[in-house]
Amino acid sequence: MSEQIIKTLERIESLLSFNKQVLSFSDMIAFTGMSESRLYKLTSSRKIPFSKVGRSLYFDRKQIEEWLLSNPNLTDDEIEKSFNKQLFLNKRR
């Protein structure tokens, strides 16, 4: 029973950490589900927004959410609409 309570408390604690504006490296791993090595690669290649204070890496939650959603996979309908729009614009020229 106490093991289950501990697991539940750990889960609640991890969920509460997502309400923070500034995320630590370990918070980012939990928030995104990325591996430690993947996150290090993204920061070292500067493909993800981050700040560095001393040797510690920090992430702005809002910037990370925007970054995560910056390359959406379009639906077939969205792709077709975009294609048709571009085709129409090219015909007018």
PEGISUL-V494316 format. One record per helix or strand. SS is the DSSP state (A for helix, B for strand). FROM is the first residue (numbers start at 0). TO is the last residue. If there is no record, write none. Layout:
ss	from	to
SS	FROM	TO
SS	FROM	TO
//
This chain:
ss	from	to
A	1	16
B	21	23
A	24	31
A	35	43
B	50	52
B	55	59
A	60	67
A	75	91
//
